[in-house]
């Protein structure tokens, strides 16, 4: 059915729990996994005329985001290793995470995107927007949205 599943994470508790469900789903299908973290692009400070010496440069920022991305996808890598699944990891940079997720899925030959939903509805979803909704509306491949039955505790 599905051979390569892209599982996204933003490092939150909800996305970590969703990733666990995604790996379990991949195991049932015998699919390989692409674990993806999308970081925002580097932003130059526009509020000052001279960049302070303590402000990180673009390369320093990108290195820090790659480390953060590696930390965020590590639980997916560990879970895949325990289940005997092949797992590739990737950190990408974009101001539009949803479009980057769809783009990477296409570039890497994924045939399913597995992602979570924070469960916002009504005004919260309208005002904040939803990466999941944007992926759903732009993706040419299937998107499986995992919804938690209960909100995780803050320390989980």
C-alpha positions in Angstrom: 0.0 0.0 0.0 2.3 2.8 1.2 6.1 2.3 0.9 7.5 5.6 2.2 5.8 7.7 4.9 6.8 11.3 5.8 6.2 12.0 9.5 6.5 15.6 10.5 7.4 16.9 14.0 7.7 20.3 15.5 9.1 19.1 18.8 5.9 19.5 20.7 4.4 16.8 23.0 1.5 16.4 20.5 3.8 15.9 17.6 6.0 13.4 19.5 2.9 11.3 20.3 1.7 11.6 16.7 5.1 10.4 15.5 4.9 7.3 17.7 1.6 6.5 16.1 3.1 7.2 12.7 5.9 4.8 13.3 3.5 2.1 14.5 1.4 2.6 11.3 4.6 2.4 9.2 5.5 -0.9 11.0 2.1 -2.4 10.2 2.7 -1.6 6.5 6.4 -2.4 6.4 7.0 1.1 5.1 10.1 3.2 5.4 10.0 6.6 7.2 11.2 10.1 6.4 11.2 12.1 9.7 11.0 15.9 8.9 11.5 19.0 11.0 10.8 22.4 9.3 12.6 25.3 10.9 11.8 29.0 10.1 14.2 30.8 7.8 16.9 33.1 9.4 15.6 36.6 10.1 17.9 39.6 10.1 17.1 42.0 12.9 15.2 44.9 11.2 14.8 47.0 14.4 18.4 48.1 14.7 20.9 49.8 12.4 23.9 47.7 13.5 23.6 44.0 14.2 24.6 43.4 17.8 27.7 41.1 18.2 25.7 38.6 20.3 23.1 38.2 17.6 23.7 34.8 15.8 24.8 34.9 12.2 23.0 32.9 9.5 25.3 29.9 9.6 25.3 29.8 13.4 21.4 29.9 13.3 21.2 27.2 10.7 23.6 25.0 12.7 21.5 25.5 15.8 18.3 24.7 14.0 19.8 21.5 12.5 20.8 20.4 16.0 17.2 21.2 17.2 15.8 19.3 14.3 18.1 16.4 15.0 16.9 16.4 18.6 13.2 16.6 17.6 13.4 13.7 15.1 15.5 11.5 17.4 12.5 9.8 19.0 11.3 8.8 15.6 14.7 7.4 14.7 14.8 5.4 17.9 11.3 4.1 17.5 12.1 3.0 13.9 15.3 1.3 15.0 13.4 -0.6 17.7 10.8 -1.7 15.1 13.4 -2.6 12.4 12.2 0.2 10.0 14.4 2.1 7.7 14.4 5.8 8.7 15.8 8.9 7.0 15.9 12.3 8.7 15.8 15.8 7.4 15.7 19.4 8.6 14.4 21.9 6.1 14.1 25.7 6.3 11.0 27.6 5.2 8.6 30.3 6.3 5.8 28.3 5.0 6.1 24.9 6.7 3.1 23.4 5.0 4.3 24.1 1.5 7.8 22.8 2.4 6.3 19.5 3.8 4.4 19.0 0.6 7.5 19.8 -1.5 9.8 17.5 0.5 7.3 14.7 0.3 7.3 15.0 -3.5 11.1 15.3 -3.8 11.7 12.3 -1.6 9.1 10.0 -3.2 6.8 9.7 -0.2 3.4 8.3 -0.9 1.8 9.3 2.4 2.2 12.3 4.8 1.4 11.4 8.4 0.9 14.3 10.7 -1.0 15.4 13.8 -3.5 18.1 14.5 -3.4 20.2 17.6 -7.2 20.2 17.6 -7.8 23.9 17.4 -11.2 24.7 16.1 -13.4 27.7 15.5 -11.7 31.1 15.9 -8.4 29.5 17.1 -8.0 27.7 13.8 -9.2 30.6 11.7 -6.9 33.2 13.4 -3.8 31.0 13.8 -4.2 29.0 10.6 -3.2 25.3 10.6 -0.2 23.7 9.0 -2.2 20.5 8.8 -5.1 22.2 7.0 -2.7 23.8 4.6 -0.9 20.5 3.9 -4.3 18.9 3.3 -5.3 21.5 0.8 -2.0 21.5 -1.1 -0.8 17.9 -1.1 -1.3 15.8 -4.2 -0.6 12.7 -2.1 -2.7 11.3 0.7 -2.4 12.9 4.2 -3.3 10.9 7.3 -4.2 13.2 10.2 -3.7 11.7 13.6 -5.9 13.2 16.4 -5.1 12.4 20.0 -8.0 11.2 22.0 -6.9 13.1 25.1 -4.5 16.1 25.5 -1.1 15.0 26.8 0.0 16.2 30.2 2.6 19.0 30.2 5.4 16.7 31.4 4.8 13.8 29.1 
